[in-house]
Amino acid sequence: MMTAPAVFGQKATSPTIGFPPNYGKKAQKDVPRPKLVVGMVVDQMRWDFLYRYYDRYTNDGFKRLINEGFSCENTMIPYTPTITACGHTCAYTGSVPAIHGIIGNNWYSRDLKRSVYCTEDTLATAVGGSDAAGRMSPRNMLTTTITDELRLATNFRSKVVGIAIKDRGAILPAGHSANAAYWFDGTTGNFMTSNYYMTSLPAWAQAFNRLGLPAKYLSKPWNTLYPVETYTQSTADDKPYEGRFRGQQNSAFPHELAGTMGNSFGLLSSTPFGNTFTLEFAKQALEGHQLGKGPVTDFLAVSLSSTDYVGHQHGPNSVETEDTYLRLDKDLGDFFKFLDQKVGKGNWLFFITADHGVAHVPGFLEENRINNGLWDDAAMVKALNAGIEKEFGFAKAITASYNYQFTLDINGLDKAGKLADVKKYILRESMKWPGIANVVDLHNMASTTLPEPQKFMMTNGFNAQRSGDIMVILQPGWLDGGKTGTTHGLWNPYDAHIPLVWMGWGVKPGKTNRTTHMTDIAPTVAAMLRIQMPNGTVGSVIQEVTK
């Protein structure tokens, strides 16, 4: 019998020539895959929220995730700025803004000479909602998503649906080839879509909208789920640095919602009931689209947006944020039970992550003697432009400021022979402003002295066609905002350290503390489904999850 030749340094192998790889073995009928993948992005969820309120969580929600699932404890965002649209896109593309092109919620277009919204589409029209809210699609995203790749892998037999209160939270994860993406129209109180996906809302979605749930949620005050004195992980209920609901004299519970919304239902987004509402719609979408019922794997992408609105208004140490997560815990437990019943326990693969974290409210840091401050980008741009005009005779050299980046009139400055000198002026004068840690010429990062991970993150966040020219790095604890509430967008761990927990089909309980990245999510899902990863992927498979 002929044997395969030995490779230098290895022993000769057993006979293989002329025999198929599985010769003598019973062939597996099908490649094992789950019936359904559910991806969930909790907008603005810091990693520590998994554990900060752990003692108060029920056994069916976050505790089920942590105890039954596999947690990647040190998952980081590998780019900056850490902003909503970027995060949703990166989680599903396995890529970074430098490649997929979604560099912020908005950016300045040199060609159009105006701000561009991440999912705007002048060719799209509204379906089931107000006109302006419906001119949306994923066309600005330059790469495929894991949801696109699932559709491609099954010759478009797999069904993909995206759902969120925010249009960008539904559209970008669902990808280019989704069957549907639905988002909330605060004007009408309905879930809607655009003609990019369909010409009319399905009957089940119309029936859901007729229930009028937003009005019902807003008809009652938002009070704490438990006695307010038990919220010991939070600051005092009424703090001057928290934002207030319209008409309220302070920031304390209960929050009267009825009569404060005017002619809009958008206020629902700023309460935990927005998450409840989203998950109720997700259940109806699962049944309406018959997800998990076909011969191939389907995908449901859900983003919970209300955590972001609550966090921006009240901050991560507020009673409002704690109450929102305690209520979300119950909603998740209910949603998991629904998946068990409708898809079958062990038949669905679930992952939960966040698009970004959030900084502490500056007033809270001040109260506790921790470095903090507010940066006013508009004031800085105004002063720099005035200085440039005085010194160089060039008006409005900085044309826009988005995402901690200044866009310059490159062509005009270059034609006037003043580009290099104006850049040097901006870099020099910017460092004189309070709270500025560094200022970087994004076109010259290779020769700029920056510590890691700042340089790595800035490189990944810089898209040559869409990004600005000069980027500002703030000192830790500083942010671009007002005297109440907080925001995100920086390289710091409070904005960049996010949860990532896997549960369900093919997942064994456990955790890893090694560094993983948001961009590892899509290639890991691809490996588990045994399909191609998205076409701009830079992340790696998290092997501990796939074993």
GUMARLUM-964235 format. One record per residue (C-alpha): residue in one letter; x negated, y negated, z. Coordinates in pm, whole numbers, always signed. Example, Ala and Ser with C-alpha at 12.3 -4.5 7.8 and 13.67 -1.06 7.14 Angstrom:
<nodes>
A  -1230  +450  +780
S  -1367  +106  +714
</nodes>
This chain:
<nodes>
M  +0  +0  +0
M  -132  -342  -94
T  -186  -590  +186
A  -211  -965  +175
P  -572  -1089  +167
A  -713  -1221  +493
V  -775  -1593  +523
F  -1119  -1683  +659
G  -1100  -1689  +1037
Q  -768  -1502  +1051
K  -672  -1136  +1070
A  -514  -972  +769
T  -136  -987  +771
S  +111  -703  +743
P  +236  -600  +400
T  +453  -868  +238
I  +403  -861  -139
G  +716  -768  -327
F  +948  -793  -29
P  +1182  -1083  +62
P  +1113  -1257  +394
N  +1416  -1100  +569
Y  +1365  -753  +418
G  +1491  -487  +655
K  +1682  -743  +866
K  +2047  -826  +867
A  +2078  -1161  +694
Q  +2249  -1440  +884
K  +2573  -1525  +707
D  +2565  -1901  +761
V  +2328  -2166  +888
P  +2459  -2244  +1240
R  +2595  -2595  +1272
P  +2847  -2767  +1499
K  +3195  -2846  +1377
L  +3158  -3209  +1477
V  +2886  -3456  +1573
V  +2991  -3750  +1789
G  +2743  -4037  +1813
M  +2817  -4302  +2074
V  +2646  -4638  +2114
V  +2731  -4821  +2436
D  +2662  -5183  +2353
Q  +2414  -5346  +2598
M  +2380  -5037  +2820
R  +2052  -5054  +3009
W  +1891  -4715  +3079
D  +1912  -4766  +3454
F  +2294  -4777  +3441
L  +2283  -4398  +3409
Y  +2161  -4385  +3767
R  +2244  -4720  +3927
Y  +2606  -4618  +3981
Y  +2549  -4241  +3978
D  +2688  -4185  +4327
R  +3016  -4341  +4219
Y  +3056  -4156  +3891
T  +3300  -3867  +3860
N  +3186  -3516  +3768
D  +3347  -3537  +3424
G  +3181  -3843  +3271
F  +2823  -3962  +3313
K  +2745  -3686  +3565
R  +2856  -3424  +3314
L  +2627  -3584  +3058
I  +2328  -3586  +3291
N  +2385  -3239  +3440
E  +2487  -3053  +3124
G  +2286  -3257  +2876
F  +1926  -3330  +2786
S  +1809  -3678  +2876
C  +1524  -3860  +2704
E  +1447  -4081  +3002
N  +1191  -4308  +2842
T  +1355  -4400  +2512
M  +1236  -4735  +2381
I  +1335  -4965  +2096
P  +1027  -4987  +1869
Y  +1088  -5332  +1721
T  +1187  -5684  +1814
P  +1424  -5871  +1815
T  +1646  -5629  +2008
I  +1985  -5732  +1874
T  +2317  -5549  +1819
A  +2317  -5502  +1443
C  +1953  -5392  +1440
G  +2012  -5136  +1715
H  +2315  -4973  +1557
T  +2132  -4954  +1225
C  +1808  -4814  +1368
A  +1981  -4541  +1569
Y  +2151  -4408  +1256
T  +1879  -4471  +996
G  +1576  -4362  +1199
S  +1420  -4675  +1054
V  +1325  -5029  +1155
P  +1431  -5377  +1037
A  +1116  -5409  +827
I  +1254  -5130  +609
H  +1634  -5113  +647
G  +1673  -5491  +624
I  +1920  -5552  +909
I  +1700  -5794  +1102
G  +1969  -5946  +1325
N  +2339  -6012  +1351
N  +2266  -6314  +1131
W  +1966  -6441  +941
Y  +1881  -6730  +711
S  +1884  -6656  +338
R  +1628  -6860  +143
D  +1810  -6778  -181
L  +2159  -6877  -59
K  +2026  -7151  +169
R  +2268  -7050  +443
S  +2320  -6804  +726
V  +2408  -6449  +626
Y  +2609  -6218  +854
C  +2482  -5861  +869
T  +2794  -5693  +727
E  +2939  -5977  +522
D  +3055  -5886  +172
T  +3214  -6146  -53
L  +3345  -5867  -277
A  +3539  -5697  +3
T  +3894  -5783  +110
A  +4085  -5714  +430
V  +4300  -5407  +479
G  +4535  -5412  +777
G  +4400  -5734  +929
S  +4316  -6101  +881
D  +4133  -6214  +570
A  +3804  -6336  +719
A  +3769  -6033  +946
G  +3799  -5799  +650
R  +3527  -5927  +417
M  +3290  -5661  +543
S  +3090  -5362  +419
P  +2748  -5196  +470
R  +2601  -5335  +146
N  +2333  -5543  +323
M  +2179  -5227  +471
L  +1898  -5107  +242
T  +1856  -4744  +354
T  +2071  -4440  +411
T  +2199  -4329  +751
I  +2217  -3982  +904
T  +2589  -4001  +829
D  +2511  -4066  +461
E  +2271  -3773  +457
L  +2537  -3543  +605
R  +2774  -3644  +327
L  +2503  -3587  +66
A  +2405  -3250  +213
T  +2758  -3113  +182
N  +2839  -3263  -156
F  +3058  -3516  +27
R  +3278  -3252  +187
S  +3179  -3368  +537
K  +3400  -3645  +671
V  +3244  -3948  +839
V  +3435  -4209  +1038
G  +3301  -4516  +1225
I  +3496  -4696  +1499
A  +3423  -5001  +1717
I  +3566  -5330  +1833
K  +3279  -5504  +1653
D  +3278  -5466  +1276
R  +2900  -5415  +1271
G  +2931  -5144  +1537
A  +3162  -4944  +1313
I  +3027  -5020  +966
L  +2650  -4977  +1002
P  +2653  -4636  +1182
A  +2912  -4498  +939
G  +2680  -4567  +648
H  +2737  -4642  +281
S  +2940  -4336  +190
A  +3172  -4309  +491
N  +3530  -4200  +451
A  +3634  -4482  +681
A  +3519  -4751  +923
Y  +3765  -4927  +1152
W  +3714  -5236  +1367
F  +3925  -5463  +1587
D  +4090  -5780  +1459
G  +4124  -6013  +1757
T  +4368  -6231  +1564
T  +4629  -5960  +1509
G  +4538  -5716  +1787
N  +4507  -5435  +1533
F  +4236  -5199  +1414
M  +4161  -5278  +1052
T  +3922  -5199  +768
S  +3832  -5333  +422
N  +3892  -5223  +65
Y  +3534  -5095  +55
Y  +3682  -4786  +221
M  +4051  -4773  +130
T  +4340  -4975  -11
S  +4576  -4930  +285
L  +4555  -4812  +645
P  +4653  -4448  +700
A  +4998  -4390  +847
W  +4851  -4270  +1178
A  +4649  -4595  +1214
Q  +4954  -4806  +1137
A  +5152  -4612  +1398
F  +4874  -4670  +1653
N  +4873  -5044  +1582
R  +5250  -5059  +1631
L  +5202  -4944  +1991
G  +5078  -5295  +2075
L  +4829  -5171  +2331
P  +4618  -5492  +2350
A  +4919  -5692  +2470
K  +4992  -5424  +2730
Y  +4634  -5421  +2858
L  +4628  -5801  +2879
S  +4965  -5830  +3052
K  +4812  -5726  +3386
P  +4524  -5877  +3585
W  +4185  -5710  +3573
N  +4123  -5602  +3931
T  +3853  -5372  +4063
L  +3909  -4999  +4035
Y  +3810  -4956  +4401
P  +3811  -5201  +4697
V  +3579  -5487  +4605
E  +3376  -5452  +4925
T  +3259  -5106  +4809
Y  +3067  -5256  +4515
T  +2742  -5262  +4707
Q  +2524  -5225  +4396
S  +2635  -5569  +4281
T  +2596  -5929  +4391
A  +2874  -6117  +4568
D  +3186  -6137  +4355
D  +3185  -6513  +4298
K  +2858  -6653  +4167
P  +2808  -6993  +3998
Y  +2582  -6839  +3732
E  +2857  -6605  +3605
G  +3080  -6710  +3319
R  +3448  -6765  +3391
F  +3761  -6668  +3207
R  +3952  -6963  +3069
G  +4169  -7126  +3330
Q  +3997  -6962  +3627
Q  +3849  -7179  +3901
N  +3580  -6924  +3987
S  +3434  -6593  +3870
A  +3599  -6376  +4136
F  +3848  -6091  +4098
P  +4129  -6058  +4012
H  +4097  -6194  +3658
E  +4431  -6313  +3532
L  +4448  -6221  +3163
A  +4809  -6288  +3069
G  +4855  -6635  +2924
T  +4482  -6699  +2886
M  +4443  -6550  +2541
G  +4636  -6813  +2345
N  +4721  -6677  +2002
S  +4437  -6425  +2001
F  +4387  -6076  +2138
G  +4009  -6118  +2131
L  +4000  -6150  +2510
L  +4049  -5773  +2530
S  +3689  -5734  +2417
S  +3569  -5902  +2738
T  +3736  -5648  +2964
P  +3670  -5277  +3027
F  +4006  -5203  +2867
G  +3846  -5271  +2529
N  +3649  -4949  +2577
T  +3964  -4759  +2675
F  +4141  -4896  +2369
T  +3853  -4796  +2140
L  +3842  -4438  +2270
E  +4220  -4403  +2237
F  +4190  -4506  +1873
A  +3897  -4265  +1829
K  +4116  -3978  +1949
Q  +4383  -4067  +1695
A  +4121  -4099  +1421
L  +3981  -3755  +1503
E  +4325  -3602  +1457
G  +4426  -3827  +1169
H  +4116  -3740  +966
Q  +4117  -3380  +1093
L  +3756  -3410  +1203
G  +3597  -3084  +1309
K  +3865  -2878  +1135
G  +3698  -2812  +800
P  +3436  -2566  +672
V  +3148  -2817  +716
T  +3026  -3049  +991
D  +3202  -3383  +1033
F  +3073  -3696  +1209
L  +3248  -3947  +1435
A  +3044  -4260  +1513
V  +3186  -4464  +1802
S  +3050  -4788  +1945
L  +3183  -4928  +2271
S  +3154  -5305  +2243
S  +3317  -5433  +2562
T  +3017  -5353  +2779
D  +2829  -5617  +2579
Y  +3092  -5887  +2616
V  +3124  -5823  +2990
G  +2747  -5819  +3032
H  +2694  -6144  +2845
Q  +2957  -6323  +3052
H  +2879  -6187  +3398
G  +2532  -6031  +3388
P  +2401  -5683  +3478
N  +2425  -5732  +3855
S  +2788  -5841  +3867
V  +3087  -5662  +4016
E  +3241  -5689  +3668
T  +2963  -5484  +3512
E  +2977  -5220  +3785
D  +3354  -5194  +3749
T  +3323  -5167  +3372
Y  +3089  -4868  +3401
L  +3300  -4698  +3668
R  +3601  -4728  +3438
L  +3396  -4616  +3137
D  +3289  -4310  +3335
K  +3652  -4207  +3369
D  +3721  -4283  +3003
L  +3424  -4067  +2898
G  +3542  -3778  +3114
D  +3882  -3797  +2948
F  +3723  -3818  +2603
F  +3501  -3512  +2667
K  +3805  -3311  +2775
F  +3983  -3420  +2457
L  +3690  -3297  +2245
D  +3689  -2966  +2433
Q  +4058  -2921  +2361
K  +4069  -3037  +2000
V  +3731  -2922  +1865
G  +3643  -2652  +2119
K  +3384  -2655  +2394
G  +3045  -2567  +2244
N  +3157  -2670  +1895
W  +3065  -3038  +1916
L  +2729  -3210  +1945
F  +2723  -3542  +2130
F  +2463  -3809  +2185
I  +2491  -4136  +2372
T  +2254  -4431  +2343
A  +2257  -4812  +2336
D  +2176  -5075  +2078
H  +1976  -5279  +2332
G  +1958  -5360  +2702
V  +1997  -5698  +2870
A  +1804  -5949  +3080
H  +1897  -6056  +3430
V  +2086  -6384  +3456
P  +1826  -6660  +3516
G  +2030  -6789  +3811
F  +2015  -6447  +3973
L  +1637  -6434  +3927
E  +1603  -6787  +4066
E  +1808  -6683  +4368
N  +1562  -6401  +4431
R  +1241  -6596  +4360
I  +1157  -6412  +4037
N  +1008  -6594  +3737
N  +1277  -6712  +3496
G  +1383  -6993  +3272
L  +1589  -7110  +2974
W  +1448  -7185  +2630
D  +1635  -7424  +2402
D  +1540  -7335  +2045
A  +1744  -7620  +1894
A  +1562  -7880  +2104
M  +1228  -7726  +2015
V  +1300  -7725  +1642
K  +1419  -8085  +1656
A  +1103  -8197  +1836
L  +871  -8000  +1606
N  +1038  -8134  +1292
A  +1011  -8488  +1424
G  +642  -8439  +1500
I  +573  -8287  +1159
E  +748  -8572  +981
K  +551  -8828  +1180
E  +213  -8659  +1128
F  +251  -8517  +777
G  +536  -8718  +624
F  +737  -8403  +551
A  +1103  -8395  +663
K  +1271  -8082  +797
A  +979  -7842  +761
I  +1164  -7591  +981
T  +1487  -7516  +797
A  +1642  -7262  +1036
S  +1601  -7080  +1368
Y  +1737  -6728  +1409
N  +1631  -6429  +1618
Y  +1348  -6619  +1794
Q  +1204  -6697  +1449
F  +1155  -7026  +1264
T  +1207  -7029  +887
L  +990  -7285  +709
D  +1039  -7466  +381
I  +755  -7257  +238
N  +791  -7371  -122
G  +815  -7739  -37
L  +524  -7731  +208
D  +311  -7531  -33
K  +385  -7768  -320
A  +291  -8062  -98
G  -33  -7884  -1
K  +61  -7897  +368
L  +168  -7541  +450
A  -145  -7432  +633
D  -172  -7753  +834
V  +195  -7753  +933
K  +171  -7391  +1048
K  -129  -7479  +1265
Y  +65  -7774  +1407
I  +365  -7555  +1497
L  +146  -7288  +1657
R  -42  -7549  +1861
E  +248  -7767  +1971
S  +481  -7478  +2050
M  +244  -7350  +2316
K  +301  -7673  +2510
W  +666  -7585  +2573
P  +768  -7431  +2908
G  +832  -7058  +2900
I  +639  -6992  +2578
A  +402  -6696  +2613
N  +283  -6693  +2252
V  +372  -6811  +1902
V  +285  -6596  +1602
D  +255  -6650  +1228
L  +448  -6346  +1107
H  +257  -6346  +777
N  -73  -6322  +962
M  -6  -6068  +1237
A  -301  -5851  +1138
S  -548  -6113  +1260
T  -342  -6222  +1561
T  -449  -6107  +1906
L  -144  -5950  +2067
P  -109  -5677  +2329
E  +80  -5359  +2255
P  +364  -5292  +2228
Q  +429  -5652  +2118
K  +232  -5627  +1794
F  +380  -5288  +1707
M  +734  -5413  +1774
M  +691  -5739  +1585
T  +548  -5560  +1282
N  +844  -5321  +1275
G  +1088  -5610  +1308
F  +942  -5822  +1029
N  +1113  -5795  +692
A  +924  -5998  +431
Q  +1240  -6092  +237
R  +1471  -6179  +527
S  +1272  -6267  +839
G  +1149  -6609  +943
D  +787  -6725  +930
I  +696  -6814  +1288
M  +805  -6610  +1591
V  +824  -6725  +1951
I  +745  -6488  +2238
L  +896  -6596  +2569
Q  +755  -6528  +2914
P  +921  -6242  +3107
G  +1249  -6354  +3262
W  +1299  -6637  +3012
L  +1577  -6630  +2755
D  +1754  -6833  +2491
G  +2085  -6911  +2658
G  +2286  -7130  +2892
K  +2326  -7174  +3267
T  +2584  -6896  +3299
G  +2568  -6537  +3179
T  +2278  -6378  +2999
T  +2157  -6233  +2670
H  +1901  -6003  +2506
G  +1675  -5984  +2202
L  +1319  -5968  +2334
W  +1046  -5702  +2348
N  +1061  -5664  +2726
P  +1169  -5332  +2884
Y  +1491  -5482  +3021
D  +1597  -5534  +2656
A  +1417  -5239  +2498
H  +1457  -4943  +2741
I  +1778  -4762  +2648
P  +1954  -4437  +2746
L  +1951  -4135  +2518
V  +2133  -3823  +2635
W  +2232  -3522  +2425
M  +2507  -3276  +2515
G  +2705  -2992  +2366
W  +2626  -2766  +2072
G  +2271  -2633  +2077
V  +2162  -2849  +2372
K  +2014  -2702  +2689
P  +2012  -2905  +3012
G  +1689  -3086  +3093
K  +1496  -3407  +3053
T  +1170  -3548  +2925
N  +983  -3849  +3056
R  +753  -3881  +2757
T  +808  -4185  +2541
T  +1064  -4138  +2266
H  +1210  -4403  +2038
M  +1548  -4508  +1912
T  +1423  -4418  +1564
D  +1388  -4053  +1673
I  +1766  -4007  +1699
A  +1845  -3969  +1328
P  +1562  -3725  +1244
T  +1656  -3516  +1550
V  +2018  -3491  +1434
A  +1889  -3404  +1086
A  +1672  -3125  +1229
M  +1961  -2983  +1430
L  +2194  -2990  +1128
R  +1915  -2874  +895
I  +1969  -3156  +649
Q  +1745  -3426  +503
M  +1659  -3722  +725
P  +1757  -4076  +610
N  +1544  -4223  +334
G  +1378  -4494  +544
T  +1306  -4283  +851
V  +993  -4362  +1051
G  +1093  -4171  +1367
S  +1009  -3814  +1468
V  +1211  -3513  +1577
I  +1249  -3484  +1954
Q  +1145  -3120  +1973
E  +1255  -3070  +2333
V  +1616  -3128  +2223
T  +1601  -2886  +1930
K  +1448  -2591  +2117
</nodes>
